[in-house]
Amino acid sequence: MAAFDGVSGAPDRIVDGPKPKHAQLREILRKLAQQDLPPGSPIPSERDLAEQYGVSRLTVRAAVGQLVSEGLLARARGRGTFTAQRRMEAQLYLESFTDDMRRRGHAPSTEVLSRALEMPPPAAAAALGLEASDPAYRLFRLRRADGTPLAVERGWYNPNRLPGLLDLDLTRSLYTLMAEHFGVQLSHGRQTVWAEAADRETARLLGVRTGSPVLVFRRISTADGEAIEDMTSWYRGDLYQVTMQLDRGDPGSGPLSAHGGNR
C-alpha cells in the first residue's frame, strides 16, 4: 500500500527525542483515523508503516494496538486493520429512537419482527402494574440508522392505556403513536444500563459476531404516574456510547445523589 500523507499534505515524520517513537506514531495514526480517512478505510500494513516511518514492527504493533483498544482502529482477521466506525454518542433523555436518530442527522428505520398480546413475565407485569392474569402487548423490533442495524428492542406495553396499539403502523415512533392515537405523553422514565455479550439471535440481527459487546438499556416509562412501557434495548457496542453529566452533591440530599446523576 502506498504511503499516506498528513493533513498538511507533507508526510508526518518520527524523530529522535524524549517522546517515544510508538507514541509519535500513535498520534499520526490517531489523526489519520479521526480526520483524514472515512470509517472502514484500510490503513497500511505493519510492514509498510515500519518502512515508511523508519521504525520497528514492534513499535508499529504497539501504536496500532493502543488505538485498537481505544476503538479508533479495528482489526479484521485475514484482511488487515481499518479505521473503526464512528460511535453514535447518546445523552440520556426520555426520547424515541426515531427522534434521537433524526436529531443526530441519521435516517432511522424500523423492522417489526413480531407483535402479540400475551402473558408478560412476572417482572414486566409488575413494572406495568398488571395483575398476574393480565396480558400485555409484546413488541419485538430491529432499529437501523442509515440502513445499519443498531439496536434490537423487546418491549411490553400496557394495553389498558393503549388499546389497539398492535393494529397501528409500528415501524413509526411509538412515542408519536402514543401521543397521536391515545393522548399518552410519556413524562418520566427510569432506565438501567449494563453491558453484556450478544447472544446468537441478537448478534445475527445486529450483524456482529456472537459474544460481541452490546450495551443494554431497560427503560420503564410512565405517563401521569401510570406505567406504560417496559422496554429493553440491545445496542451495538462498536457503534454506540453514552455520555452522562455528573454533578457532585451532598450524598444525603436525595434518592439518587449517592450514585451521581445524568441529564
Rosetta silent file (secondary structure, phi, psi, omega in degrees, C-alpha in Angstrom):
SEQUENCE: MAAFDGVSGAPDRIVDGPKPKHAQLREILRKLAQQDLPPGSPIPSERDLAEQYGVSRLTVRAAVGQLVSEGLLARARGRGTFTAQRRMEAQLYLESFTDDMRRRGHAPSTEVLSRALEMPPPAAAAALGLEASDPAYRLFRLRRADGTPLAVERGWYNPNRLPGLLDLDLTRSLYTLMAEHFGVQLSHGRQTVWAEAADRETARLLGVRTGSPVLVFRRISTADGEAIEDMTSWYRGDLYQVTMQLDRGDPGSGPLSAHGGNR
SCORE:     score description
SCORE:     0.000 S_00000001
   1 L     0.000  139.653 -178.258    0.000    0.000    0.000 S_00000001
   2 L   -67.019  154.245  176.877    1.285    3.447   -0.847 S_00000001
   3 L   -65.831  150.298  178.577    2.447    5.803    1.866 S_00000001
   4 L  -111.071  157.598 -177.882   -0.127    8.276    3.076 S_00000001
   5 L  -103.853  160.015  176.000    0.319   11.965    3.824 S_00000001
   6 L   -76.665 -177.332 -177.580   -0.672   14.013    6.821 S_00000001
   7 L   -60.428  -35.622 -176.566   -3.346   16.673    6.875 S_00000001
   8 L   -74.355  -13.089 -177.537   -0.925   19.322    5.631 S_00000001
   9 L   100.796  -19.026  177.008   -0.021   17.251    2.552 S_00000001
  10 L   -97.038  141.649 -178.979    3.541   16.579    3.739 S_00000001
  11 L   -59.237  136.587  172.807    4.337   13.171    5.240 S_00000001
  12 L   -66.704  149.921 -176.837    4.343   13.092    9.037 S_00000001
  13 L  -124.577  152.742  173.536    7.756   12.270   10.475 S_00000001
  14 L  -112.402  130.163 -174.774    9.041   10.461   13.503 S_00000001
  15 L  -123.125  159.917  173.668   12.134   11.967   15.107 S_00000001
  16 L   -73.658  139.021 -178.619   14.532   11.046   17.874 S_00000001
  17 L   170.392 -171.248 -176.620   13.688   12.812   21.092 S_00000001
  18 L   -69.234  -24.780 -179.306   12.133   12.487   24.521 S_00000001
  19 L   -83.549  123.864 -178.036    8.772   11.322   23.154 S_00000001
  20 L   -56.264  148.914 -177.142    8.844    7.566   22.426 S_00000001
  21 H   -64.691  -35.184  179.826    8.532    6.615   18.770 S_00000001
  22 H   -66.164  -31.931  177.701    5.491    4.436   19.359 S_00000001
  23 H   -71.382  -38.051  176.389    3.743    7.448   20.939 S_00000001
  24 H   -63.429  -45.290  179.895    4.657    9.642   17.942 S_00000001
  25 H   -65.652  -37.351  178.915    3.334    7.040   15.523 S_00000001
  26 H   -59.004  -41.488 -179.704    0.202    6.591   17.600 S_00000001
  27 H   -69.801  -35.044  175.187   -0.610   10.307   17.242 S_00000001
  28 H   -61.921  -46.974 -179.296   -0.005   10.170   13.480 S_00000001
  29 H   -69.217  -33.344  177.389   -2.386    7.226   13.181 S_00000001
  30 H   -61.345  -45.101  178.740   -4.884    8.868   15.537 S_00000001
  31 H   -62.936  -39.451  177.760   -5.051   11.915   13.245 S_00000001
  32 H   -59.757  -46.773 -175.961   -5.461    9.592   10.277 S_00000001
  33 H   -71.333  -34.940 -174.574   -8.367    7.745   11.905 S_00000001
  34 H   -89.274  -28.070 -171.363  -10.128   10.827   13.258 S_00000001
  35 H  -122.181  -37.504 -166.942   -9.609   13.371   10.487 S_00000001
  36 H   -92.239  -37.521 -172.445   -8.205   12.016    7.236 S_00000001
  37 L  -114.428  144.051  174.698   -9.983    8.754    6.414 S_00000001
  38 L   -72.185  160.568  178.181  -13.677    7.808    6.478 S_00000001
  39 L   -56.597  141.780  178.612  -14.808    4.920    8.706 S_00000001
  40 L    86.538    4.106 -179.701  -13.957    1.494    7.333 S_00000001
  41 L   -82.476  140.568  177.964  -10.872    2.644    5.397 S_00000001
  42 E   -75.042  148.517  171.235   -7.800    0.369    5.442 S_00000001
  43 L  -108.638  162.792 -179.095   -4.529    1.614    6.875 S_00000001
  44 L   -59.280  156.866  178.907   -1.099    0.418    5.678 S_00000001
  45 L   -67.835  166.129  176.855    0.226   -2.902    6.919 S_00000001
  46 H   -55.862  -42.951 -178.445    2.667   -3.150    9.824 S_00000001
  47 H   -62.672  -44.969 -178.790    5.475   -3.741    7.315 S_00000001
  48 H   -65.593  -41.189  179.388    4.557   -0.679    5.215 S_00000001
  49 H   -64.072  -42.360  179.739    4.245    1.556    8.283 S_00000001
  50 H   -61.520  -42.071  179.993    7.589    0.346    9.627 S_00000001
  51 H   -69.472  -41.358 -176.678    9.293    1.086    6.315 S_00000001
  52 H   -65.672  -37.989 -174.251    7.627    4.477    5.844 S_00000001
  53 H  -104.733    0.918  176.055    8.491    5.787    9.291 S_00000001
  54 L    66.462   38.550  179.628   11.782    4.018    9.861 S_00000001
  55 L  -125.467  170.217  178.929   10.670    2.174   12.996 S_00000001
  56 L   -78.631  159.762  177.094   10.474   -1.458   14.023 S_00000001
  57 H   -66.804  -26.504  176.042    7.366   -3.562   13.506 S_00000001
  58 H   -64.706  -39.176  176.962    7.213   -3.922   17.296 S_00000001
  59 H   -64.266  -43.459  178.021    6.864   -0.126   17.533 S_00000001
  60 H   -61.213  -44.290 -177.111    4.103   -0.191   14.909 S_00000001
  61 H   -62.046  -38.868  179.556    2.318   -3.019   16.717 S_00000001
  62 H   -66.160  -42.582 -179.429    2.362   -1.068   19.990 S_00000001
  63 H   -66.220  -46.253 -179.102    0.946    2.091   18.379 S_00000001
  64 H   -66.145  -41.499 -178.665   -1.775    0.253   16.460 S_00000001
  65 H   -60.066  -38.712  178.789   -2.703   -1.913   19.448 S_00000001
  66 H   -64.425  -41.244 -178.748   -3.339    1.133   21.626 S_00000001
  67 H   -72.953  -28.450  173.064   -5.662    2.664   19.016 S_00000001
  68 H   -66.140  -43.897 -179.928   -7.500   -0.629   18.622 S_00000001
  69 H   -65.485  -27.776  177.722   -8.083   -0.710   22.377 S_00000001
  70 L   -82.627   -9.343  178.964   -9.389    2.877   22.195 S_00000001
  71 L    86.751    9.536  178.998  -11.826    1.914   19.449 S_00000001
  72 L   -86.997  -28.199  175.909  -10.316    4.142   16.736 S_00000001
  73 E  -122.638  157.365  178.727   -8.950    1.228   14.691 S_00000001
  74 E  -138.458  135.460  177.697  -10.315   -2.264   14.176 S_00000001
  75 E   -94.427  138.666  174.683   -8.540   -5.440   13.102 S_00000001
  76 E  -120.385  119.253 -174.395  -10.202   -7.874   10.706 S_00000001
  77 L   -57.049  126.072  178.029   -8.644  -11.337   10.653 S_00000001
  78 L    80.198   -3.392 -176.481   -7.017  -12.018    7.309 S_00000001
  79 L  -119.622  -28.092 -179.920   -7.919   -8.584    5.937 S_00000001
  80 E   122.180 -159.565 -177.853   -5.861   -6.032    7.849 S_00000001
  81 E  -117.784  139.012 -173.569   -6.564   -3.008   10.044 S_00000001
  82 E  -132.056  156.005  170.919   -9.234   -0.410    9.333 S_00000001
  83 E   -68.211  136.103 -173.438  -10.465    2.861   10.741 S_00000001
  84 L   -76.843  156.972  172.897  -13.357    1.997   13.035 S_00000001
  85 L   -64.050  141.724  178.686  -16.961    3.002   12.552 S_00000001
  86 L   -69.381  136.233  175.198  -17.816    6.182   14.456 S_00000001
  87 L   -79.081  139.415  170.598  -19.836    5.619   17.615 S_00000001
  88 E   -80.456  129.581 -174.377  -23.119    7.450   17.988 S_00000001
  89 E   -99.376  123.463 -177.331  -22.982    9.334   21.252 S_00000001
  90 E  -107.255  136.748  163.796  -26.101    9.316   23.404 S_00000001
  91 E  -106.209  146.570 -167.434  -27.093   11.600   26.221 S_00000001
  92 L   -86.395  105.800  174.698  -29.845   10.161   28.353 S_00000001
  93 L  -128.494  161.308  172.556  -33.235   11.741   27.663 S_00000001
  94 L   -83.559   90.408 -170.519  -36.724   10.293   27.517 S_00000001
  95 L  -144.818  145.140  179.393  -36.747   10.305   23.733 S_00000001
  96 L   -72.989  156.657  175.646  -37.758    7.886   20.987 S_00000001
  97 H   -57.996  -43.451 -178.033  -35.157    6.144   18.835 S_00000001
  98 H   -59.346  -49.732 -179.496  -36.647    7.827   15.756 S_00000001
  99 H   -65.830  -37.676 -179.757  -36.346   11.336   17.197 S_00000001
 100 H   -61.124  -47.882 -178.207  -32.892   10.567   18.594 S_00000001
 101 H   -67.206  -41.584  179.665  -31.530    9.460   15.217 S_00000001
 102 H   -64.022  -37.358  178.961  -33.118   12.332   13.302 S_00000001
 103 H   -63.258  -29.517  179.693  -31.683   14.832   15.766 S_00000001
 104 L   -86.522   -4.138 -179.320  -28.227   13.412   15.005 S_00000001
 105 L    89.119   15.398  178.393  -28.746   13.682   11.253 S_00000001
 106 L  -102.866  156.331  177.535  -29.258    9.953   10.625 S_00000001
 107 L   -94.833  109.892 -179.239  -32.110    8.288    8.757 S_00000001
 108 E   -83.320  150.342  171.849  -33.934    5.913   11.144 S_00000001
 109 E  -147.932  155.764 -174.121  -35.849    2.839   10.028 S_00000001
 110 E  -135.101  135.074  172.500  -37.649    0.078   11.887 S_00000001
 111 E  -114.243  123.005  177.873  -38.425   -3.557   11.122 S_00000001
 112 E   -84.053  116.557 -177.615  -41.172   -5.181   13.179 S_00000001
 113 E   -88.355  -35.273  174.392  -40.029   -8.738   13.919 S_00000001
 114 E  -165.079  156.535  176.449  -43.072   -9.818   15.933 S_00000001
 115 E  -148.095  143.556 -177.391  -46.068   -8.418   17.814 S_00000001
 116 E  -164.602  158.890  167.445  -48.524  -10.177   20.099 S_00000001
 117 E  -106.321  113.252 -175.964  -50.932   -9.910   23.008 S_00000001
 118 E  -153.912  175.902 -177.629  -49.705  -12.437   25.560 S_00000001
 119 L   -75.440  124.217  179.004  -48.872  -13.009   29.191 S_00000001
 120 L   -78.168  159.446  172.985  -45.815  -10.999   30.249 S_00000001
 121 L   -64.978  159.727 -176.250  -43.134  -12.394   32.540 S_00000001
 122 H   -53.787  -39.773 -177.985  -43.599  -11.513   36.239 S_00000001
 123 H   -63.814  -41.634  179.595  -41.009   -8.697   36.157 S_00000001
 124 H   -69.985  -40.949  178.194  -42.745   -6.949   33.233 S_00000001
 125 H   -59.956  -43.518  179.237  -46.199   -7.439   34.733 S_00000001
 126 H   -65.043  -40.577 -179.304  -45.011   -5.896   37.997 S_00000001
 127 H   -63.587  -35.876 -178.377  -43.343   -2.994   36.184 S_00000001
 128 L   -88.565   -0.942  179.335  -46.574   -2.237   34.288 S_00000001
 129 L    70.458   29.989 -178.463  -48.758   -2.588   37.380 S_00000001
 130 L   -97.916  154.131  172.956  -50.687   -5.521   35.894 S_00000001
 131 L   -72.904  160.271 -177.671  -52.215   -8.480   37.669 S_00000001
 132 L   -61.061  -25.037 -178.169  -50.604  -11.878   37.148 S_00000001
 133 L   -94.598    1.778 -176.855  -53.530  -12.908   34.923 S_00000001
 134 L   -88.792  133.058  174.095  -53.445   -9.747   32.746 S_00000001
 135 L   -80.221  166.904  176.616  -51.991   -9.907   29.213 S_00000001
 136 E  -142.675  162.504  175.155  -49.819   -7.167   27.734 S_00000001
 137 E   -79.090  130.597  175.001  -48.669   -6.143   24.287 S_00000001
 138 E  -110.987  131.468 -177.593  -45.293   -7.608   23.319 S_00000001
 139 E  -133.101  129.933 -177.646  -43.323   -5.887   20.584 S_00000001
 140 E  -125.273  117.320 -174.064  -40.023   -7.037   19.065 S_00000001
 141 E  -136.068  152.232  173.048  -38.312   -4.620   16.645 S_00000001
 142 E  -109.817  127.284 -178.472  -34.983   -4.079   14.876 S_00000001
 143 E  -109.114  134.641 -179.847  -33.854   -0.453   14.644 S_00000001
 144 E  -121.485  153.845  172.660  -31.493    0.829   11.959 S_00000001
 145 E  -126.498  119.667 -176.304  -29.652    4.102   11.378 S_00000001
 146 L    54.372   35.124  177.413  -28.756    4.909    7.751 S_00000001
 147 L    84.906   -7.102 -178.519  -29.509    1.274    6.952 S_00000001
 148 E   -94.248  125.910  176.825  -27.073   -0.120    9.545 S_00000001
 149 E   -58.691  127.446 -176.409  -28.543   -2.351   12.290 S_00000001
 150 E  -121.368  -36.237 -174.332  -28.016   -0.511   15.567 S_00000001
 151 E  -149.309  146.742  170.497  -30.435   -1.844   18.177 S_00000001
 152 E  -111.153  131.144 -178.004  -32.792   -4.696   18.975 S_00000001
 153 E  -120.278  132.093  171.945  -35.812   -3.783   21.114 S_00000001
 154 E  -125.623  114.808 -173.615  -38.065   -6.089   23.108 S_00000001
 155 E  -130.452  153.226  173.192  -40.845   -4.238   24.854 S_00000001
 156 E  -118.363  138.658 -174.109  -44.016   -4.804   26.884 S_00000001
 157 E  -132.816  144.915 -175.504  -46.820   -2.225   26.789 S_00000001
 158 L   -75.558  111.595 -176.798  -49.873   -1.592   28.938 S_00000001
 159 L   -72.277  -18.604  179.525  -52.983   -2.475   26.859 S_00000001
 160 L   -67.091  -31.820  179.704  -55.299   -0.609   29.231 S_00000001
 161 L   -97.992  -14.612 -175.416  -53.824    2.724   28.123 S_00000001
 162 L  -129.516   53.388 -176.471  -53.002    1.742   24.544 S_00000001
 163 L   -62.174  129.195 -179.728  -55.987   -0.292   23.226 S_00000001
 164 L    82.346   13.557 -177.774  -55.422   -1.433   19.667 S_00000001
 165 H   -56.095  -40.385 -174.140  -51.738   -0.499   19.613 S_00000001
 166 H   -70.062  -11.439  178.399  -50.782   -3.599   17.616 S_00000001
 167 H   -85.749   -7.174 -176.396  -53.090   -2.579   14.759 S_00000001
 168 L   -89.628  172.507  177.532  -51.076    0.579   14.062 S_00000001
 169 L   -77.209   97.106 -173.652  -48.009    1.110   11.884 S_00000001
 170 L   -85.179    8.056  169.295  -45.361    0.040   14.381 S_00000001
 171 L   -81.517  -11.142  177.639  -42.487    0.958   12.091 S_00000001
 172 L   -84.988  174.131  175.551  -43.144    4.533   13.226 S_00000001
 173 L   -64.159  123.600  178.059  -42.054    6.119   16.506 S_00000001
 174 H   -62.757  -36.802 -177.454  -44.081    4.517   19.297 S_00000001
 175 H   -66.296  -34.911  175.465  -43.952    7.690   21.336 S_00000001
 176 H   -68.292  -42.773  178.058  -45.513    9.617   18.441 S_00000001
 177 H   -60.998  -42.372  179.554  -48.205    6.956   18.028 S_00000001
 178 H   -59.259  -43.497 -178.098  -48.987    7.060   21.734 S_00000001
 179 H   -70.024  -42.889 -174.820  -49.467   10.817   21.639 S_00000001
 180 H   -73.359  -41.037 -172.050  -51.456   10.901   18.380 S_00000001
 181 H   -98.395  -24.317 -174.111  -53.800    7.939   18.895 S_00000001
 182 H  -125.045   -2.840 -178.392  -54.128    7.632   22.664 S_00000001
 183 L    65.282   24.575 -178.657  -53.268   11.051   24.058 S_00000001
 184 L   -99.101  117.875  177.584  -50.479    9.447   26.081 S_00000001
 185 L  -114.347  107.873 -179.652  -47.437   11.664   26.600 S_00000001
 186 L   -63.351  133.504 -174.184  -44.648    9.882   28.437 S_00000001
 187 L  -121.434  -15.210 -175.849  -43.315   12.144   31.149 S_00000001
 188 E  -150.113  144.125  176.444  -40.941   10.054   33.247 S_00000001
 189 E  -143.848  143.851  173.441  -38.611    7.117   32.748 S_00000001
 190 E  -116.625  119.539 -171.447  -36.364    5.026   34.928 S_00000001
 191 E  -123.479  136.041  176.047  -33.532    3.469   32.959 S_00000001
 192 E  -117.240  137.747 -176.700  -30.874    0.918   33.876 S_00000001
 193 E  -124.116  135.707  173.082  -27.809    0.353   31.673 S_00000001
 194 E  -149.771  171.236  179.148  -25.408   -2.565   31.631 S_00000001
 195 E  -113.517  145.665  174.800  -23.065   -4.379   29.254 S_00000001
 196 E  -154.027  175.537  177.868  -23.230   -7.978   28.140 S_00000001
 197 E   -92.156  137.061 -177.649  -22.177  -10.278   25.314 S_00000001
 198 L   -66.706  130.708  173.427  -24.584  -10.629   22.398 S_00000001
 199 L   -75.544  177.024 -172.242  -26.360  -13.977   22.205 S_00000001
 200 H   -61.357  -44.234 -177.890  -26.669  -15.738   18.860 S_00000001
 201 H   -67.639  -45.610  179.484  -30.020  -14.215   17.853 S_00000001
 202 H   -62.585  -42.377  179.005  -29.109  -10.672   18.886 S_00000001
 203 H   -61.985  -42.691  179.759  -25.745  -10.933   17.147 S_00000001
 204 H   -61.541  -43.987 -178.435  -27.380  -12.181   13.930 S_00000001
 205 H   -67.459  -35.397 -178.148  -29.865   -9.302   13.896 S_00000001
 206 H   -86.629   -7.674  178.961  -27.188   -6.697   14.611 S_00000001
 207 L    73.714   34.145  179.012  -24.737   -8.110   12.097 S_00000001
 208 L  -126.445  172.645  177.758  -21.996   -8.819   14.641 S_00000001
 209 L   -75.046  146.674  172.409  -20.283  -11.927   15.982 S_00000001
 210 L   -56.751  133.046 -177.646  -21.870  -13.909   18.794 S_00000001
 211 L    92.545   -5.088  177.893  -20.341  -12.676   22.037 S_00000001
 212 L   -64.822  151.057 -178.124  -19.677   -9.158   20.750 S_00000001
 213 E   -70.631  136.853  174.164  -20.196   -6.415   23.356 S_00000001
 214 E  -131.961  148.231  172.186  -23.609   -4.762   23.478 S_00000001
 215 E   -94.108  130.760 -177.105  -24.997   -2.010   25.676 S_00000001
 216 E  -113.197  130.923  178.876  -28.319   -2.955   27.239 S_00000001
 217 E  -121.106  123.556  170.310  -30.915   -0.396   28.335 S_00000001
 218 E  -110.859  121.197 -175.818  -34.021   -1.324   30.313 S_00000001
 219 E  -122.110  128.501  172.065  -36.474    1.565   30.482 S_00000001
 220 E  -112.289  116.017 -173.100  -39.751    1.725   32.404 S_00000001
 221 E  -113.593  145.496 -177.250  -41.717    4.778   31.261 S_00000001
 222 E  -128.500  159.243  172.294  -44.807    6.357   32.776 S_00000001
 223 E  -135.811  126.173 -178.291  -47.465    8.902   31.883 S_00000001
 224 L    55.265   35.277  176.867  -49.447   10.643   34.606 S_00000001
 225 L    80.809    1.286 -179.161  -47.883    8.303   37.131 S_00000001
 226 E  -109.523  132.172 -178.337  -49.061    5.129   35.344 S_00000001
 227 E   -68.639  131.374 -178.065  -46.567    2.680   33.826 S_00000001
 228 E  -113.776  -37.384 -169.317  -46.924    2.419   30.048 S_00000001
 229 E  -136.829  136.720  167.841  -43.760    0.759   28.767 S_00000001
 230 E  -128.114   99.323 -170.154  -41.208   -1.798   29.944 S_00000001
 231 E  -125.958  135.165  176.756  -38.673   -1.933   27.130 S_00000001
 232 E  -117.879  132.091 -178.670  -35.199   -3.438   26.856 S_00000001
 233 E  -122.817  140.525  175.692  -32.846   -2.464   24.026 S_00000001
 234 E  -113.198  113.385 -178.164  -29.562   -4.048   22.949 S_00000001
 235 E  -105.373  142.593  176.696  -27.260   -1.560   21.166 S_00000001
 236 E   -60.590  125.091 -178.937  -24.107   -2.423   19.255 S_00000001
 237 L   -70.037  -20.679 -179.731  -21.141   -1.623   21.477 S_00000001
 238 L   -85.118   -9.821 -176.236  -18.943   -0.724   18.498 S_00000001
 239 L  -122.931   -2.187 -171.948  -21.351    1.961   17.235 S_00000001
 240 E  -140.061  138.483  175.212  -22.966    3.430   20.346 S_00000001
 241 E  -144.021  161.965 -175.110  -21.767    5.115   23.505 S_00000001
 242 E  -121.030  134.356  174.765  -23.372    7.054   26.349 S_00000001
 243 E  -113.921  133.346  179.152  -22.331   10.383   27.836 S_00000001
 244 L  -126.474  139.156  173.576  -23.557   11.465   31.261 S_00000001
 245 L   -95.284  123.407 -177.099  -23.121   14.774   33.039 S_00000001
 246 L  -110.412  128.825  178.163  -22.382   14.200   36.715 S_00000001
 247 L  -112.946  129.215  179.890  -22.899   16.878   39.345 S_00000001
 248 L   -78.478  134.103 -179.784  -21.351   16.485   42.755 S_00000001
 249 L  -146.472 -175.633  178.784  -23.760   16.969   45.600 S_00000001
 250 L   -72.772  119.826 -177.527  -24.496   16.004   49.169 S_00000001
 251 L   -56.780  -22.336 -178.615  -24.835   12.184   49.235 S_00000001
 252 L   -98.605   10.543 -171.397  -27.694   12.525   51.683 S_00000001
 253 L   -90.739   -8.706 -179.457  -29.643   15.171   49.810 S_00000001
 254 L  -170.982  168.323 -173.740  -31.731   12.942   47.568 S_00000001
 255 L   -66.706  -23.567 -178.254  -32.544    9.395   46.471 S_00000001
 256 L  -109.611   -6.056 -170.815  -30.102    9.436   43.516 S_00000001
 257 H   -65.160  -28.718 -179.291  -27.397   11.739   44.764 S_00000001
 258 H   -70.363  -15.890 -177.176  -25.232    8.974   46.158 S_00000001
 259 H  -110.752   11.375 -173.882  -24.963    7.495   42.675 S_00000001
 260 L    80.151 -167.373  179.351  -24.380   10.658   40.672 S_00000001
 261 L  -156.299  170.207  175.562  -26.883   11.811   38.116 S_00000001
 262 L  -143.763  161.751  179.506  -27.436   12.278   34.417 S_00000001
 263 L  -150.195    0.000    0.000  -29.396   14.571   32.219 S_00000001
